[in-house]
Amino acid sequence: MRLPRYLVTGVIGILILALALAVGYWNIRPASFVPTLVISDSGQPDFIIGPAWTLVRDDDGQPSYRLQSLRTTHELTTGQSRLSQPELTLYRPEPEPPWQLQAASALISAEGDQVELTDNVVIEQTLPNGQQRRLLTDALTLHPARDYAETAEDVRIEYAESATTARGMQVFLNDSRVELLSTVRGRHEVD
């Protein structure tokens, strides 16, 4: 039995069409139309949190420090975190009073071992006698693990009715010791 020529041609045409559609589908899959995520700006943060706070405890479960900020931005490429209006409380072993640090902004290194506080940095400590010691500067580098801070900028120290200015300062937070580096001037009022 012989099939008519138009049927053979039609069957061959349908097979060629089915083969073409299969190859086309294989090359142009619907998944290829889904856009892939491309980060064009590597400086974009990977997360932003605000407001945020964290409390870190030492090995004995006692508070070591508390950090809060209005906004925290973490940069993926550098691993650094930028803080807006950070407030840091560094707790000291009893009976030492804690240190309070405030600034307009801060940058925490990727390892967390260095904090760069900038713009209107204020360090305060309320002493056991109730008086308050304030240190003011424009920039301060804090090394939390070493309980140490330093600056090469101008510094103003206010305590009771006295004020001292200097250029550069080292602060040893464990023993509440402050060393002024140069150009020290003071105004002291006595009762």
C-alpha positions as CSV (number, residue, x, y, z in Angstrom):
1,M,0.0,0.0,0.0
2,R,1.3,3.3,-1.0
3,L,0.5,6.5,0.9
4,P,-0.4,9.5,-1.0
5,R,2.5,11.9,-1.6
6,Y,0.8,14.8,0.3
7,L,0.4,12.7,3.4
8,V,4.1,11.7,3.4
9,T,5.1,15.3,2.8
10,G,2.8,16.5,5.6
11,V,4.1,13.9,8.1
12,I,7.7,14.8,7.2
13,G,6.8,18.5,7.6
14,I,5.2,18.0,11.0
15,L,8.3,16.0,12.2
16,I,10.6,18.8,11.0
17,L,8.4,21.4,12.7
18,A,8.4,19.4,15.9
19,L,12.2,19.0,15.8
20,A,12.6,22.8,15.2
21,L,10.3,23.6,18.1
22,A,12.2,21.2,20.4
23,V,15.6,22.7,19.4
24,G,14.2,26.2,19.8
25,Y,12.8,25.4,23.3
26,W,16.0,23.8,24.3
27,N,18.0,26.9,23.2
28,I,15.5,29.5,24.5
29,R,14.2,28.2,27.8
30,P,11.8,30.2,29.9
31,A,14.4,30.3,32.6
32,S,16.7,32.3,30.3
33,F,14.2,35.1,30.4
34,V,14.5,35.5,34.2
35,P,16.9,38.3,35.0
36,T,20.0,37.3,37.0
37,L,20.9,39.5,39.9
38,V,23.9,41.6,39.0
39,I,25.4,44.0,41.4
40,S,26.6,46.9,39.3
41,D,27.9,49.0,42.2
42,S,30.2,47.0,44.5
43,G,29.9,49.9,47.1
44,Q,26.3,49.1,47.8
45,P,25.7,47.8,51.4
46,D,24.5,44.3,51.9
47,F,22.3,45.3,54.8
48,I,21.0,48.4,56.7
49,I,19.5,48.2,60.2
50,G,18.0,51.0,62.2
51,P,17.7,51.6,65.0
52,A,20.0,48.9,66.4
53,W,21.6,47.9,69.7
54,T,23.8,45.1,70.9
55,L,25.0,44.1,74.4
56,V,28.2,42.1,74.6
57,R,29.1,40.1,77.7
58,D,32.4,38.9,79.0
59,D,33.3,35.3,79.8
60,D,31.7,35.6,83.3
61,G,28.4,36.8,81.8
62,Q,28.9,40.4,83.0
63,P,28.2,43.2,80.5
64,S,31.3,44.3,78.6
65,Y,29.9,47.0,76.4
66,R,26.6,48.1,74.9
67,L,26.4,49.7,71.5
68,Q,23.4,51.4,69.9
69,S,23.0,53.5,66.8
70,L,20.3,55.2,64.9
71,R,21.3,53.4,61.7
72,T,23.9,50.7,60.9
73,T,25.1,50.1,57.3
74,H,27.3,47.0,56.6
75,E,29.4,47.1,53.4
76,L,29.9,43.8,51.8
77,T,33.1,44.5,49.9
78,T,35.1,45.9,52.9
79,G,33.3,44.2,55.8
80,Q,33.1,47.5,57.6
81,S,30.0,48.9,59.4
82,R,29.0,52.5,59.4
83,L,27.0,53.8,62.3
84,S,24.9,56.9,62.5
85,Q,24.8,58.6,66.0
86,P,26.5,55.8,67.9
87,E,26.3,55.6,71.7
88,L,28.7,53.2,73.3
89,T,28.8,52.3,77.0
90,L,32.0,50.5,78.1
91,Y,31.4,48.8,81.4
92,R,34.3,48.5,83.9
93,P,34.8,46.0,86.7
94,E,33.1,47.2,89.9
95,P,33.5,49.7,91.5
96,E,34.8,51.6,88.4
97,P,32.1,53.6,86.7
98,P,31.4,53.0,83.0
99,W,32.6,55.2,80.1
100,Q,30.0,56.7,77.8
101,L,31.0,57.5,74.2
102,Q,28.9,59.4,71.7
103,A,29.6,60.7,68.2
104,A,27.8,61.8,65.0
105,S,29.2,58.8,63.1
106,A,31.5,55.8,63.5
107,L,33.2,53.2,61.3
108,I,33.8,49.7,62.7
109,S,36.6,47.7,61.0
110,A,35.7,44.3,59.5
111,E,37.5,42.5,62.4
112,G,35.7,44.7,65.0
113,D,39.0,45.5,66.6
114,Q,39.0,49.2,65.7
115,V,36.2,51.9,65.9
116,E,36.7,55.3,64.2
117,L,34.4,57.8,65.9
118,T,34.0,61.1,64.1
119,D,32.3,64.5,64.5
120,N,31.5,65.8,67.9
121,V,32.9,62.9,69.9
122,V,32.1,63.1,73.6
123,I,33.5,60.7,76.2
124,E,31.9,61.0,79.7
125,Q,32.5,59.2,83.0
126,T,30.6,59.9,86.2
127,L,33.1,59.4,89.0
128,P,32.2,57.9,92.4
129,N,32.2,61.4,93.9
130,G,29.3,62.3,91.6
131,Q,31.3,64.7,89.4
132,Q,31.4,64.2,85.7
133,R,34.5,64.1,83.5
134,R,34.0,65.0,79.8
135,L,36.4,64.7,77.0
136,L,35.5,66.4,73.7
137,T,37.2,66.0,70.3
138,D,36.5,65.7,66.6
139,A,37.9,62.2,66.0
140,L,38.8,59.3,68.2
141,T,40.1,55.8,67.4
142,L,38.9,53.2,69.9
143,H,40.5,49.8,70.3
144,P,37.8,48.0,72.5
145,A,39.8,44.8,73.1
146,R,42.7,46.8,74.5
147,D,40.5,49.2,76.4
148,Y,42.4,52.0,74.7
149,A,41.5,55.1,72.7
150,E,43.6,57.8,71.0
151,T,43.4,60.9,68.9
152,A,45.8,63.3,67.2
153,E,43.1,66.0,67.1
154,D,42.4,68.9,69.5
155,V,40.9,67.8,72.8
156,R,39.0,69.6,75.6
157,I,38.6,68.0,79.0
158,E,36.0,69.4,81.4
159,Y,36.0,68.4,85.0
160,A,34.2,70.2,87.8
161,E,34.9,73.9,87.2
162,S,38.2,73.2,85.3
163,A,38.9,73.0,81.6
164,T,42.0,71.7,79.9
165,T,42.8,71.8,76.1
166,A,45.5,69.9,74.3
167,R,46.5,68.5,70.9
168,G,46.4,64.7,70.9
169,M,45.4,62.3,73.7
170,Q,45.7,58.7,74.8
171,V,43.0,57.2,77.0
172,F,43.6,54.1,79.0
173,L,40.1,53.1,79.9
174,N,40.9,50.3,82.3
175,D,42.6,52.5,84.8
176,S,40.8,55.8,83.8
177,R,44.1,57.4,82.9
178,V,44.3,60.2,80.3
179,E,47.6,61.3,78.7
180,L,47.7,64.6,76.8
181,L,50.3,64.7,74.1
182,S,51.2,68.3,73.3
183,T,50.2,72.0,73.6
184,V,48.5,71.5,77.0
185,R,46.7,74.5,78.4
186,G,44.4,74.6,81.4
187,R,42.0,76.8,83.4
188,H,41.4,75.7,86.9
189,E,39.1,77.3,89.4
190,V,39.5,76.7,93.1
191,D,37.0,77.4,95.8
